[in-house]
Amino acid sequence: MKKKETFWELLQRLDEESAQFNLHLSEANRYFDVAAKRTKAVLEKEQQQLHRTIQKVKTALKQFRKEKGEEKKE
């Protein structure tokens, strides 16, 4: 059978448990922040690559249309 806690023992135990909870919560927040930062960096890199690819496709398409237009004129 468990020993009954006094009110002060209960308060002390709850205080210790809340401190542990806050420690774990802050660590989880830190991991979340790191993951969010890395994910943002990856997304920005992918977006830049996408914009470069789109620009290359536009340039190639202009060149292709220009070449096709010259062939039709001849």
Backbone hydrogen bonds in HBPLUS format (Angstrom, degrees):
<---DONOR---> <-ACCEPTOR-->    atom                        ^
c    i                          cat <-CA-CA->   ^        H-A-AA   ^      H-
h    n   atom  resd res      DA  || num        DHA   H-A  angle D-A-AA Bond
n    s   type  num  typ     dist DA aas  dist angle  dist       angle   num
A0010-LEU N   A0006-THR O   2.91 MM   4  6.13 158.6  1.95 152.6 158.9     1
A0011-LEU N   A0007-PHE O   2.95 MM   4  6.24 158.4  2.00 148.1 153.8     2
A0012-GLN N   A0008-TRP O   2.93 MM   4  6.12 158.5  1.98 144.8 150.6     3
A0013-ARG N   A0009-GLU O   2.86 MM   4  6.07 161.4  1.90 150.3 155.3     4
A0014-LEU N   A0010-LEU O   2.88 MM   4  6.05 162.9  1.91 153.5 158.4     5
A0015-ASP N   A0011-LEU O   2.87 MM   4  6.01 149.0  1.97 143.2 152.2     6
A0016-GLU N   A0012-GLN O   2.99 MM   4  6.26 156.5  2.05 147.9 153.6     7
A0017-GLU N   A0013-ARG O   2.93 MM   4  6.17 159.2  1.97 149.2 155.3     8
A0018-SER N   A0014-LEU O   2.85 MM   4  5.99 154.0  1.92 144.3 151.5     9
A0019-ALA N   A0015-ASP O   3.01 MM   4  6.20 147.5  2.11 141.3 150.0    10
A0020-GLN N   A0016-GLU O   3.02 MM   4  6.32 156.4  2.08 146.9 152.8    11
A0021-PHE N   A0017-GLU O   2.88 MM   4  6.12 156.8  1.94 146.6 153.6    12
A0022-ASN N   A0018-SER O   2.89 MM   4  6.07 161.5  1.93 145.8 150.5    13
A0023-LEU N   A0019-ALA O   2.96 MM   4  6.17 150.7  2.05 144.0 152.2    14
A0024-HIS N   A0020-GLN O   2.97 MM   4  6.25 163.8  2.00 152.5 156.0    15
A0025-LEU N   A0021-PHE O   2.82 MM   4  6.02 155.5  1.88 151.3 159.2    16
A0026-SER N   A0022-ASN O   2.91 MM   4  6.06 159.3  1.95 146.3 151.0    17
A0027-GLU N   A0023-LEU O   3.07 MM   4  6.28 152.8  2.14 144.9 152.5    18
A0028-ALA N   A0024-HIS O   2.91 MM   4  6.12 156.2  1.97 146.7 153.3    19
A0029-ASN N   A0025-LEU O   2.92 MM   4  6.15 155.3  1.98 147.8 154.6    20
A0030-ARG N   A0026-SER O   2.99 MM   4  6.18 148.4  2.09 139.7 148.1    21
A0031-TYR N   A0027-GLU O   3.00 MM   4  6.33 161.1  2.04 150.7 154.9    22
A0032-PHE N   A0028-ALA O   2.91 MM   4  6.14 157.0  1.96 147.7 154.6    23
A0033-ASP N   A0029-ASN O   2.87 MM   4  6.09 158.1  1.92 148.2 153.7    24
A0034-VAL N   A0030-ARG O   2.98 MM   4  6.24 160.4  2.02 152.9 157.7    25
A0035-ALA N   A0031-TYR O   2.93 MM   4  6.13 163.6  1.96 150.2 155.0    26
A0036-ALA N   A0032-PHE O   2.85 MM   4  6.03 158.1  1.90 150.7 157.1    27
A0037-LYS N   A0033-ASP O   2.93 MM   4  6.08 157.2  1.99 146.0 152.2    28
A0038-ARG N   A0034-VAL O   2.99 MM   4  6.22 164.2  2.01 152.7 156.6    29
A0039-THR N   A0035-ALA O   2.89 MM   4  6.00 157.9  1.94 147.8 154.5    30
A0040-LYS N   A0036-ALA O   2.92 MM   4  6.04 157.0  1.97 145.7 151.9    31
A0041-ALA N   A0037-LYS O   3.05 MM   4  6.30 154.8  2.12 144.4 151.1    32
A0042-VAL N   A0038-ARG O   3.01 MM   4  6.27 158.1  2.06 148.6 154.0    33
A0043-LEU N   A0039-THR O   2.91 MM   4  6.14 163.7  1.94 152.7 157.2    34
A0044-GLU N   A0040-LYS O   2.91 MM   4  6.09 158.4  1.95 150.1 155.8    35
A0045-LYS N   A0041-ALA O   3.02 MM   4  6.19 156.7  2.07 145.7 151.9    36
A0046-GLU N   A0042-VAL O   2.95 MM   4  6.19 163.0  1.97 152.9 157.4    37
A0047-GLN N   A0043-LEU O   2.88 MM   4  6.05 152.5  1.96 145.6 153.6    38
A0048-GLN N   A0044-GLU O   2.97 MM   4  6.18 156.5  2.02 146.9 152.7    39
A0049-GLN N   A0045-LYS O   2.99 MM   4  6.27 159.6  2.03 150.0 155.6    40
A0050-LEU N   A0046-GLU O   2.90 MM   4  6.09 153.0  1.97 144.7 152.4    41
A0051-HIS N   A0047-GLN O   2.94 MM   4  6.21 158.8  1.99 149.6 154.7    42
A0052-ARG N   A0048-GLN O   2.97 MM   4  6.24 157.1  2.02 149.1 155.3    43
A0053-THR N   A0049-GLN O   2.90 MM   4  6.12 156.4  1.96 147.4 154.1    44
A0054-ILE N   A0050-LEU O   2.88 MM   4  6.13 160.5  1.92 151.8 157.1    45
A0055-GLN N   A0051-HIS O   2.97 MM   4  6.14 158.3  2.02 145.7 151.6    46
A0056-LYS N   A0052-ARG O   2.96 MM   4  6.22 154.9  2.02 146.5 153.2    47
A0057-VAL N   A0053-THR O   2.91 MM   4  6.18 157.0  1.97 151.4 157.7    48
A0058-LYS N   A0054-ILE O   2.90 MM   4  6.15 160.3  1.94 152.0 157.3    49
A0059-THR N   A0055-GLN O   2.96 MM   4  6.17 162.0  1.99 148.8 153.7    50
A0060-ALA N   A0056-LYS O   2.87 MM   4  6.06 162.9  1.90 149.3 154.3    51
A0061-LEU N   A0057-VAL O   2.81 MM   4  5.94 153.7  1.88 148.4 156.1    52
A0062-LYS N   A0058-LYS O   2.92 MM   4  6.16 158.1  1.97 150.3 155.6    53
A0063-GLN N   A0059-THR O   3.01 MM   4  6.23 161.7  2.04 148.6 153.8    54
A0064-PHE N   A0060-ALA O   2.82 MM   4  6.00 155.9  1.87 146.1 153.3    55
A0065-ARG N   A0061-LEU O   2.85 MM   4  6.05 165.3  1.87 152.2 155.8    56
A0066-LYS N   A0062-LYS O   2.89 MM   4  6.03 157.0  1.95 147.2 154.1    57
A0067-GLU N   A0063-GLN O   2.93 MM   4  6.16 159.5  1.97 149.4 154.5    58
A0068-LYS N   A0064-PHE O   2.87 MM   4  6.10 158.6  1.92 151.3 157.6    59
A0069-GLY N   A0065-ARG O   2.82 MM   4  5.95 153.5  1.89 147.0 154.4    60
A0070-GLU N   A0066-LYS O   3.04 MM   4  6.27 150.8  2.13 144.8 152.1    61
A0071-GLU N   A0067-GLU O   3.06 MM   4  6.29 150.0  2.15 143.7 151.6    62
A0072-LYS N   A0068-LYS O   3.12 MM   4  6.36 151.5  2.21 145.5 152.1    63
A0073-LYS N   A0069-GLY O   3.27 MM   4  6.45 149.3  2.37 141.2 148.5    64
